[in-house]
Amino acid sequence: MADFVSKSIDSLSSGLLVKDGLKYLGLKDAKDLLPGLEVRLIPHQIIGVTWMLMQERESPHKGGIMADEMGLGKTVQMIATMAMNMPELNEKNRTTLIVLPAALMFQWKEELEAKTNGIWSVHVHHGKDKLKSLRALQSKDIVITTYQTLNIDFTIRDPDMTDDEQIEYLIENGGLLAQMKYYRVVLDEAQYVRNRGTRSSKTVALLRAKYRWMLTGTPVTNSLADLYGLIRFGHFRPWNDWTDFDGYVARVQLDDPPLAGARAQEILKPLLLRRTKNAQLEGKPLLTLPPKDIEIVTLQFSADEREIYDNFERRAKIRVNKFIREQTILKNHAAVLVMILRLRQLCCHPNLILSQTDQYDDPTLLVGGDQEKEVGRAKRAMGVPWVQKVKARFVDMPMLFECFSCVDDHLRFMARARAEALDFTEGPGAEDDTMCPVCRETVYVNNGRVLACGHELCADCLQDLMQSPIAHDGQFGYGNEAQNSLAEKAYEAAEARGHRPCPTCKKMNDLRPAAVFLSSAFEPSDDELRDYARNERNRKSAHKKRDLSDSDDDLPDLSQILARSTKKEKGTPRNAVMLPKAGGTLTLTGRPRLPRTGKGKARAGDAPNAEMVATWRVGDENLEPSAKMLELIKQLKDAENAGDKTIVYSQWTSMMDLCEMLFGRYGIQTLRYDGRMSRDARDSTLKTFRKSGGPKVILISTKCGGVGLNLVAANRVVNMDLSWNYAAESQAYDRVHRLGQEKDVFVKRLVVENTIEERMLKLQDLKVGLSDAALGEGTGMKLTKMSVREIKTVCACPRESAHC
């Protein structure tokens, strides 16, 4: 398999020599210019243009995927192919449509004009420059537009129509771009359409054209299913049908990744040409570029940063493990991704997270669950003693844990009960605790509300109480006349503020949402239940050692435990506890009384030091530099001493803002390029950076500057944060390592030790192996399934249990 993988893609160009390409193109030698071009092609580009022309003239596919690695000149090869295969004079559809990201529109226009001698009329169809009529569109040789603009013209009212019906509808009712049939359609950065479910991917498949091309250096990033979006656009039968492709490749990847990779190569062979920078052509290097050194720079947090990070990560792990135990990890995948995002941002600078936590006394609640946030809100509004007092009311349950053979089994049953609102039996004596004092219905996990006085009622009765006038008997106390008068005035003042009396204690309460709390927030956590069970076992064991009698006095009344209910409730009583039983489950009611203090494993709950949080929350010119920012300054000083220009990449514009603040302190002049800037501002920034002199540092957002740009004016890159896919990072690095680069290239990837970033590196490694197998690079052996232990490592699950 390794031999097949390594040779499969190379064989695409093995039948073409440079001399064959020269002959096919009608050139005497490599110094000759192609008709219409102003630039000379280098040897591998001569072969590339030859292959592309053969795909258009001799292949039934009428196009393909130009997947050369970044920096090998895909754009110039496409332009040369267009120049060599112009439409005939009698050709009805003569326009070539080029679809690309917005940032590349004018770069393509400049390339077309600079590399040819005026053989085409070129128009950028975007914004205020959109053409107004079909005749105007047909009059242009080349029309450049964006994926977003294209989507607007391909709006379809009925998504259930067949492809043929959609095309007929668009010809009559679509926008100008949808009504046209083109001579050639070119997708630049074609990885934008790899996800078959996106609107862009579906839209481009509906374009009508004689020839269809895709330019991309990363056709595979996440899974082999990425290839389908490209194959569907190319109309490459039979694999442009999802059922066929899914059965032959995508689904096979789950069970036999190497086989799926081999099948993907088989499909790509007649459709794709890919060369890498380190490949050879006729015994010589394909491209001679200066060396590129990519280094992972491992950093240590400062003591403050480590404490802040560990507090956030501890709370995030507790929440993720809860999802795992309850088997709801997929249901809560969005919440998990948000927690991971927060931890990644903490690796860059705590301000990125702390700036969002002003409403919390404990900033780690930002990554906590709804229950934790509600308790935090209660602590802030009512104080810690009030919260402790209310929680004490919710932990009053007979000591029955010795009945469980496994506490974890109980917790899984408990989680299922909460999620599915199963039926429960109400134990004798529990009615007063679990009934709403107004309607006398059971208070459930999701509808209980706690007032400032500490008493509880259901949500429906709370709403009625807020909207109803106060009912009272005119008596305001049982003291002397003066005392009763004061009580009456206080009562009237509270009534004027909209307060209402508690149905239980008659004390006036503010019933607005900010002063009322969810009962579910004060339920004991699974960890607390587990600790309680452990403590109870230890206590019982110690008791038995002291008293070896056979008395059963300590055991609960089994007739009560086994009592069954025939009443079906609409939810789950919050105090219900499920016991495993053959053929079903038994239930107990009551509230567990938990120890208020005790030693145990570390858990979330203790907020980071307030002064430390205040220091790292600062995001202005007085900000505290993070470990990564200090390393960045060191790298920029080294580059300045060497006379080099540097690109600083980050995925978050907020991190770029902080870097700019710090640069001012160190006197570092910088430019900026991100998606929030106007098109003209971005173009001006790049022109300024490419000139000699001026700022030697540019801050670029990874997403905005990761594709298409030519930034060989710089030869150093500092990446502040990792991407999920290394392919995205690699694209960004190749902005400087491409044709025209004359200096050695140095790339520094900043990673903080013992954080989520180290685990992301392992995930990147897996995805790189996936891409290599599809494209015939490397050995493909990384495609074997990850073991359970490896998955735990990537997920950072601290337990090795069946729950994982």
Buried (B, 14 or more C-beta within 10 A) or exposed (E): BEEBBBEBBBEBBEEBBBEEBBEBBEBEEBEBEBBBBEBBBBBBBBBBBBBBBEBBEEBEBBBBBBBBBBBBBBBBBBBBBBBBBBBEEEEEBBBBBBBBBBBBBBBBBEBBEEBBEEEBEBBBBBEEEBBEEEEBBBEBBBBBBBBEBBBBBBEBEEEEEEEEEBBEBBEEEBBBBBBBBBBBBBBBBBBBBBBBEBBBBBBBBBBBBBBBBBBBBBBBBBBBBBBBBBBBBBBBEEBBEBEEBBEBBBEBBEEBBBBBBBBBBEBBEEBBBBBBBEBEBEEEEBBEBEEBEBEBBEBEBBEBBBBBBBBBBBBBBBBBBBBBBBEBBEEBEEBBEEBBBBBBBBBBBBBBBBBBBEEBBBBBBBBBBEBBBBBBBBBBBBEEEBBEEBBBBBBBBBBBBBBBEEBBEBBBBBBBBBEEBBBBBBBEEBEEBBBBBBBEBBBBBBBBBBBBBBBBBBBBBBEEBBEEEEEEEEEBBEEEEEEBEEBBEEBEEBBEEEBBBBBBEEBBBBBEEEBBBBBBBBBBBBBBBBBBBBBBBEEBEEEEEEEEEEEEEEEBEEEBBEBEEEEEBEBBBBBBBBBBEEEEBBBBBBBBBBEEEEEEEEBBBEBBEEEBBEBBBBBEEEBBBBBBBEBBBEBBEBBBEEEBBBBBBBBBBBBBBBBEBBBEEEEBEBBBBBEEBEEEEBBEBBEEBBEEEEBBBBBBBBBBBBBBBBBBBBBBBBBBBBBBBBBBBBBBBBBBBBBEBEBBBBBBBBBBEBBBBBBBBEBBEBBBBBBBBBBBBBBBBBBEEBEEEEEBBBBBBBEEEEBB
